[in-house]
Amino acid sequence: MFDPNTFFEMEERVPVSDHSLWVERYRPRNFEDFIGNSTLKETLKMWVEKKDIPHLLLYSSPGTGKTSLGKMIVDLIPCDYLIINASDENGVDSIRDKVQEFCMTMGMRNLKVMFLDEADRLTPDAQGILRNLMETYSHSTRFILTCNYKDNIAPAIWSRCQTFEVSAPSKSEVAKHLVGILKKEEIQYQTEDVVFIVNSYFPDLRKIINYTQQSSIEGELKIARASAAEQDYKTKLVELLKEARTRTRVFDEIRQLVADASFSNYDEVYRYLFDHINEYSPQEKVPMVILNLAESIYQSALVFEREITFVAAMHKLLTILK
């Protein structure tokens, strides 16, 4: 028998001060703690003060705060809510068994919020059902959707949402935030090490904080720069491209790098390759490299299996560089 209490039970939270993971301990709990995106925050604060929100679609690269914003909203508005990670539950059955049941059930409060994290992982059929639910139950239920790839969201869902890009904060804002964490954790640090971490992993704030915690040993920030460069697949990729004209089997190493890194934000990698183009490409070949990157980004937006498209783009890039 369906038990409505399973839907309206508030998410059990570990007290912030007791959380062992810094990325959770310092997850923003209010708009003042959320760095960057001042215009977006003002808009969301206005809706929160009214204790009502429209359907929201938040998109950006990983680690910039989409999930934090969604959780912040459901914490600040008096509502019953259900959070689903659509990368794990992305099929028709999940939408019917959980989302539809949640929408149909009478809530304990006047407003219900359905939060679908990583909604770009939903199958086309699941998105078709979701579209109808968003319209049918809009009088009682609001939807918050987050995604990395907005082009994977059906236009019919876009049209039902207020859509916002969650921009990465500036590097200076990230560095200031990181220094604040280090001081609270009583970790001694060198400024150049903080700069190195931010430059290596920007704009992924989650990765920046995780790596900082990993590198904080016995009250001191200790950076193994060679190891950090090895862990950063973007840095490693540029290093491999630098060697394209002098070494064989570079393509095989790039394929292995892609497989080992298991990254999903290809747009971020293309952008990194564009920003660092002068490091691996001779000046006379820069225009051809840019055209290849532009074509690859366009193709990536049209396909579901981005890894194959990316590896093919790297093969073509190697051909240009050689």
N, C-alpha and C positions, 0 to 999 in steps of 0.2 A: 504494500500500500504506500502511496506517495506521502511523504512526511514533509510538510512545508518548513518545518524547523531546520531541516538540513540545508535549505536555501538561505535562510535569514540569519543563521548563526554567524556572528562576527568573526572575522579572521583572527585566530589566536596569535598575538604578537609577543615576541620576547621583549622585555623591557630594553629600551635603547641602550642604557648604560651597561647592560649585561651581555650584549651581543658580542660574540668573539670576532665577527667579520666587520672590518672597518666600513666596507661598502654598505652594510646594513646599519651599523651604529651611527653613521653620518648621513644616512639617507634623509633628504629634506622632509620635514614634517609639516612645514607651513611655507607660504610663499616667500617670506623673508629669507628663509634658509636656501631657497632654490636660486642658484646663480644664473645670471643671464636672462634673456627673453623677457625684458621688462614690459613690452607692449602686450604680449600674450598673458603675462601674469595679471596685468591690470584688467584685462577682459575676463579672465577666469574668476578673479576676485569679485568682480561685479556680479557675476552669476551666483557665486557662492553666497554672497551677502543676501541675495534674493531667495536663497535656498531652492534654486531650480536651475537646471541646465538644459541646453538643447542636446541632440545627438552630437557627439564629438568624434572626429577622426584626427588623431595626432600622429604625425609621421616624421622620421628623421633617421640618421644613421645610428647604429647601436651605441649605447652608453651615454646618450645625451640627456636622459631624464624623462622619457615618455611614460614609462611605468610608474616612476615616482610621482609624476603629475596626476596620473589616473588614480593612484591610491590616495594621494593627498585630497583629491576632490571628494571621493566617497567617504573619507574620514571627516571632512569639514562640513558636508551637507547631511542633515538628518535624513537618512534613507536606509532602506534594506538593499543589500547589494550581493552580487555573485561575481566572483572573479574566475575566469577560465583562461588558461594558457592555450591558445589556439594552435600552437605548434605541436602540442600533445593531443589535443582533442579538436580535430579539424574537419571531421566528416559530418555527413547528414545526420547520423544517429546521435551525435553529441548535441547538435543544434535542436533536434526534436526532443531528446530525452531530458536535456538540462535547460537549454535556453528557453524553449517554448513552454516548458513546465513552469519555469520561473516567471515568465511573463503572464501566464494564465492564473497563477496563484495569488490570492489576496495577500497583500503585504501587511506588516505590522505598523508601517508608517505610510504617509501619504504618497511618498515617492519611492520607486525602485530604480536601481541602476545596474545594468548588465555591462560588466567590464570584460571585453575580449582583448587580451594581450596578444600581440603578434598575429593580428587578424589577417595579414596577407598570406598566412599559411592555410587559410580555409579553402576547401575545394570549391570549384565553381558551383556545384549543386548546393553545397552548404550555404554559399553566399546568396543563392537564389531564395532559399527558405528564410535566411536572415533578413533579406530585404523586405519580405512580406511581414515578418514579425515587427520590424521597426516601424512600419506604417500602421499595422493593425493595433498595436498596443502602445502607441505613442502617448495616449492620454494618461497612462500610469507608469510607464517604464521608459527610461532614457538609456541610450547605449553609448559607451565610451569604447572606441576602437583605437588600438595603436598598431603601427606597422613600420617596417624598414623600407619596404618597396610599395609605394602608393599605387604604382601602375598595376599591381596584382589585385587591387581592390576594384570590384565592378563599378562602373559609372553610376549605376542605379543606387548603390550604397553611398557613393560620394555625394550624390544630389540630395540625400536625406540628412547629411551631416554638415555641421560647421567644421571646416577643415583648416588645420593649423600645422605649420612646420615648426618643430621644436629645434631651434638652431643651437649649435654648440656655443658655449660661452667662449670668450676670448682666451688666449693662452695666459694672459696676465691674470684674468679672473680665476682660471684653474690653478695657477701657481699660488695665488693668494689663498685659495681654499685649501690647497694641499699643505701649505705652511701652517695654516690654522689647525689642521688635523695633527700634524707632527708636534706642534706645541702642546695640544691637549693630551697627546699620548706621551709627552715628555721624551721625545726622540730628538737626539742631537743630529744636525744635518749641515751639509755644505750647500750654499746657494746653487753652485754649479751642478750639483747632483739633482736638485729639484728641477732645474732647467732641462737637464738631460732627460729626465723621466717624462716631463710634459712634452718636449719635442718628439720623443720617441713614440708616444702612444696617443697623442692628441689626434682626433677630438673625443676619443673614448674615455670619458671620465671614470667609468667603472673599472676599466683596465688600469688606468693611472693609479687609482686608489689601491687596487689589489696588488699591483706590482710594488707599490710603496710599502705596503704592509709586509709583503714577502721579503723585502730588502731591509726591513727594520729588525736588527739583531742586537740583543743585549743593550737596548737603549740608544742605538746609533744606526743611522741610515748608511748602509754599505752597498754600493752599486758595483756589480760585476759588469762592466760596460760591454765586454765581449759577449757575455752571456745574454745581456739584454738585447743586443743587436741580433743575436741568433734567434731569440724568441720573437722578435718583431718581424713578421713575415714580409712586411712592406720594405723594410731596410734590406733584408736578405734578397728580396726580388730585385731591387736596384743593383745590389752587388753582383748578382748573376748576370744581369743585362750588361753591366760594365765589361764582363768577360766574354761577351757574345762573339767578338771578333778574334779572340785569341785562344779559345778553348772549344773542344768538341763536347757533345753530350750535355750542353747547357739546358737544352729543351727537356731532357729527361729529369734533370735536377729541378727545373721549374714545376714539372708535373708532380714530382714527389713533394715539393714544398707546398703546393696547393692541396694535395691529399693530406699531408701531415697537419697543416694549419687549420683545416676545416673551417675556413672563414666563409661568411655569407654576404658581407657587405662589399660587393664588387665595385659599386659606384665609388666608395671611399678609396679603393685601390687604384682605380683609373685616375681619380683626382690626384692621388699621391704621385703616380707616374708622370702626370702632366706637370705638377709642381716641381718635380726633380728631374725634368727631361734633360737639362744640360749636364747632369752628372753621368748619364749613360749613353747619350746620343751625340755623334759628331754634329757640328753646327749645320752642315749642309744637308743633313738628313732630318733635322727637326721638323720641317713642314710635313714630310711624309709620315713621321711618327705621330704628329698631332692628328692628321687625317685618319690614321689607323685607330687611334684612341677614340676619336669622335664616332667613327663607324661602329666600333665595338660597343660603346655605350648605348648607341641607338639599338643595335641588335639585342643587347642584353635586356633592354626594357620590353622586348617583344616575346621573349622566350621564358619558359618555366625553368628549364635546366640551365642555370647560368654558369655552372662550373665548366661544362663542355664548351660553351661560347667563349669563356675567359681563356681556357687553355688554347683554343684555336687562335684567339687574338694574340696570345703570347708567341705562338709559332710564326704568325705573320710578322710580328714585331721583330723577332730574331732574324727573319729573312731580310727585313729592311736594314737592320743594323749591320748585317754581314756584307 
